[in-house]
Amino acid sequence: MKLIRVGVDLAKDVFQLHGIDRSEKTVWRRKLVRGDWIKSLLDRIEPGCEIGMEACSGAHHWVRVLQAKGFTVKLIAPQFVKPYVKSNKNDANDAEAICEAMSRPSMRFVAVKTVEQQDIQAVHRVRSGLMGQRKAKANQLRGLASEYGLVAPKELLHLRSAIPRWLEDNDNGLSERFRRLLRGVWRDLKTLDERIEELDREIEQIARQEPAAMRLQQVRGIGPLTATALLATVGDASQFSNGREMAASFGLTPKQNSSGGKERLLGISKRGDVYLRSLLVHGARAVIRTAQAKTDRLSTWVMRIATTRHPNIAAVALANKTARIAWAMLTKGTDYQPRAACAQL
């Protein structure tokens, strides 16, 4: 029987496949190991067959492999597959659910990332991990020093300047053993600083080389970090029909809990990429700090929100606006146009 759709449940070593024919009947189920599944799949399917996968670890790589061989592959977000899982969760039921979900006319699919996008995303992920390690290391330093009555002000900048003073002060009661330990942890912190600086320089280089990133940096609140993160996450943003959809995918739109004809809007949904959403919100906060001295329409609009509502609401509103502007610039390939951006304010 000719297969028209195949659902693939990906894993590290074992891959479950579920295929159906034109009459929507299950005619093929296979459980294959990593080294054999692509060959077995290509031996069984014919041109015109659609292949579906969850957007999980390694999915973008396998999609590119199959697309290079001429097949149509669709990626589905895991939360959209879950409602179609029947009975208990296992690999076979997951593959069947993927096959069922990809047949829905209203299903939304995930855009496939290029190798370049994944490279940029990897840089951001490594940097984010190092930032977390640096915060943990700084907290460890503070905790250890506080046991000896040494306390530094809150900012990391103050901790960096305090540690050399503690080490040089011979009258603060620190033992030689603890001084050696403190020097070691201090070296660890400086190593993390150096690695983060290296990645910052690489991100700045990427932002200078990518034309789309250069255009995005024309928008207030978008720097090299946010611009490159946007490119890594959404690419040309063509998967979104409008700017609101892209802002919603970042979790910057209200969450609804409406029923019986009564609309009830809650706080932002916080869906999607947490890292990118935090960059957009932090960028918006930086814009608000300088907006008080400006008289343009965007500054006036955000300051009106900041003075009548909570500052966090103003920051999220501006981040939402920034995401919509970014969508327009990415999809149309245009520079930032302040008049067009402020037309509906």
C-alpha positions, 0 to 999 in steps of 0.5 A: 500500500502506498503511504501518504503520511508518516509520523516519526517519534524521534529519540536518541537511539530508537525511532518509532514510525507510523504510516497510513495509506490513502484510506487513512488506515494504519499500514506500517509500524516500525521501531528502528535504531538510529543507524537504520531508520533513514534507509528503512524510511526511504525504502518504504515511502514514495515521492509525495508522502509527507513526513511529520515530526515533533520539534524536539532535539535533533529534529531540524537536522533530520528535516534537512536530511529528508528535505535534501532527498526531496521529501516534504517534512513538517515539524509540529510543536509538542503541545499541539501533538499531545491532544492526539495521544490516545490512551497511555503515552509511549513511542508508538502512540506518539508516532500515531499522534504526530501522524494524526496531528499533521493531517489537521487543516488548521494545524500550525507548523514550526519553521525549519531552522538553517544551519546558520540559525542553529549556529547563532542559537548555539552561541546564545545558549552557551552564553546564557549558560555561562551567565548562569554559572557566573551568577552562581559563582558570584553567589558562592563567593558572597556566601563564603566571604559572609561566613568571615564577616566580609560583605560586598554590595549587591552589584557584581562590579562591587564584588569584583573590586572587593575580592582583591581588597579582601585578599590583600588585607592581612588584618581581616582574620582570613586564614591562609587556607581560606585565602587560597580557596578564595583566590581559586574561586576568584580565578574561576569567576574571571575565567567565566568573565573572559568566556562571556566577553569572547562570546559577546565579541562573536555576537557583535561580529555576527550582528555586523555581518548579517544585513537583517541584524544591522537593520534590526539594530535601527530599532530602539531597544534592539542591540546585537544580542536581541537582533541575532537572537531574533534571526536565530529564532524566527529567521525571516519571520515568514511563518507568521502572517502578521506581527501580532502572531510573532509577538504572541509566539514570544508570550508577549500578548495577554492570556485569555480565559474567556467563556460564555461570550465574556472576554477575560484577559489575564497577564501575558501568556509567557509562551515561547522562547523565554530567553528572547522574551527577556531580551525584548523586555530588558531592551524595552526597559532601557528605552523607558529609562531614556524616554523621559527626555524625548518628545517623539511619539513612541517615547510619549506613548510609552511614558503615558503608559508608564505613568498611568500603569505599572512600569512593567506593563509599559515595558511589556507593551513596548516589547510587544510593539518592538516584536511587531516592528521587527516582524515588519522589517524582517518580512519586508526587508526594509529599514526602520520607519519611525512614522510607520511604527508610530502610526497607530499609537 
